[in-house]
Amino acid sequence: MSFLIDTHIFIWYATGDKRLGKNAISIIEGNNEIYLSIASLWEMAIKVNIGRLEFKEPFEKIATQQIAINNYKILNIKPEHAFHLSHLELFHKDPFDRIIISQATIEDMPLISKDRFFKDYNIEIIW
């Protein structure tokens, strides 16, 4: 089965953060296709740049290693993902989260996230 992971799920899994739920871990480590949005990489790069996110090693190294080790597939932003944003309710105003919601909707993929705002959208949330 295919799943899309939210940015914080990528970070928590990569850093061994204890906030990551057992269900999320079993899905990531199971026989599933795990997708990471290019928007998540973009969001992390910005947060690293402005000092709101730090890793023990350079961001590029951590991200590249985690993508390879965990066989994550990168979900690029397609025109239909962007078009869908014009119909998406404004429950959540964060632009990175909104494109991830749009991608999960258009690609019909469950989203692994702990973001409380995501429950207001018509997508399957796994935690």
Secondary structure, 3 states (H helix, E strand, C coil): CEEEECHHHHHHHHHCCCCCCHHHHHHHHCCCEEEEEHHHHHHHHHHHHCCCCCCCCCHHHHHHHHHHHCCCEEECCCHHHHHHHCCCCCCCCCHHHHHHHHHHHHHCCCEECCCHHHHHCCCCEEC
